Amino acid sequence: MECFILTGASHGIGEAIGKKLISANHHLICVSRKKNEALISLARSEKQGIVDYFEFDLNQVTEIDNLMRNIFENLSSRISALYLINNAAIHFNQAIEVTEPDSIARLMNINLVAPMMLTSSFIKYSKPLNIEKRILNVSSGSSFNLTPGGSCYSTSKSGLETFTKSIGMEQSDVKIMSVRPGMVNTEMHADTLNKKDLKSPEYAADRILTFLFERFEHGKNVKAW
Ligand SMILES: NC(=O)c1ccc[n+]([C@@H]2O[C@H](COP(=O)([O-])OP(=O)(O)OC[C@H]3O[C@@H](n4cnc5c(N)ncnc54)[C@H](OP(=O)(O)O)[C@@H]3O)[C@@H](O)[C@H]2O)c1
């Protein structure tokens, strides 16, 4: 059985990735604040694999290690590969001087500190498992395409990419990479008027999973399309 820990599975790209990962020999472990009942029902109706859901706020960064310990204690004993997909993120467009301190801290926690903590716990708790172990971080072209108002989001994503490269140098047991989707039609782009420029979440999920399974490059940050 292959096991996937997926953050941000309640909607958008994460939900599309979750749907594509439902399969007979997959154990899918989802993390987001709100449970995705549709995803759970889909797995039940198709009698495919196992889906576990953890309703968890990734802003609670000091609780992440407990969450991961709990996840690892309940892993199936017959795992052939283990994956962590750090997909959850938030976005806002605002000049830094009018952004509340809490909002700055929250964005950096969810988009950057949480993936760092999840990575740390993943490497620590998976050490005894002599299987393929991969981490895929969902980044963004905003890591280097900067816009006024986008400082927090861009800083979080460029931090995520620097973290990916650093862990790529540090680790050989667990493999890590990040992938940058282009613009996708999700709640993050609810205000975008020209929807025809946006790809569907399903398209983004296909591209991301292609990198996870077939085009994985340890320590690299790449465009998804
Ligand atoms: N959409 C785009 O055009 C685009 C482009 C480039 C990169 N990306 C990246 O792609 C990824 C997915 O984006 P998306 O467009 O699918 O976003 P989305 O539709 O807004 O979904 C975000 C997901 O993150 C979860 N999340 C947000 N805050 C959370 C928290 N505090 N704790 C736990 N989970 C939380 C949400 O779940 P809950 O609300 O239930 O917690 C949701 O499942 C992100 O990393 C984003 O930066 C998106």
The ligand as a Gaussian input file, in Angstrom:
#p B3LYP/6-31G(d) Opt

LIG

0 1
 N       -4.707000      28.787000      -7.571000
 C       -3.607000      29.171000      -8.205000
 O       -3.649000      29.848000      -9.262000
 C       -2.246000      28.786000      -7.696000
 C       -1.121000      29.158000      -8.456000
 C        0.146000      28.810000      -8.012000
 C        0.264000      28.110000      -6.827000
 N       -0.837000      27.767000      -6.099000
 C       -0.626000      27.018000      -4.879000
 O       -1.414000      25.823000      -4.954000
 C       -1.780000      25.408000      -3.633000
 C       -3.266000      25.170000      -3.560000
 O       -3.920000      26.412000      -3.863000
 P       -5.465000      26.485000      -4.247000
 O       -5.568000      27.514000      -5.319000
 O       -6.023000      25.127000      -4.456000
 O       -6.048000      27.154000      -2.913000
 P       -7.488000      27.043000      -2.249000
 O       -8.524000      26.611000      -3.207000
 O       -7.669000      28.331000      -1.516000
 O       -7.285000      25.840000      -1.185000
 C       -6.404000      26.003000      -0.127000
 C       -6.421000      24.757000       0.740000
 O       -5.549000      25.032000       1.861000
 C       -6.241000      24.749000       3.057000
 N       -5.877000      25.639000       4.138000
 C       -5.914000      26.996000       4.147000
 N       -5.635000      27.454000       5.378000
 C       -5.406000      26.360000       6.154000
 C       -5.094000      26.183000       7.522000
 N       -4.982000      27.223000       8.363000
 N       -4.942000      24.928000       8.004000
 C       -5.102000      23.863000       7.173000
 N       -5.388000      23.961000       5.877000
 C       -5.555000      25.205000       5.371000
 C       -7.735000      24.954000       2.719000
 O       -8.522000      24.174000       3.593000
 P       -9.428000      24.746000       4.796000
 O       -9.914000      26.084000       4.371000
 O      -10.476000      23.704000       4.986000
 O       -8.492000      24.797000       5.965000
 C       -7.793000      24.425000       1.293000
 O       -8.015000      23.049000       1.309000
 C       -1.257000      26.508000      -2.701000
 O       -0.012000      26.139000      -2.173000
 C       -1.098000      27.710000      -3.617000
 O       -0.148000      28.632000      -3.116000
 C       -2.091000      28.091000      -6.505000

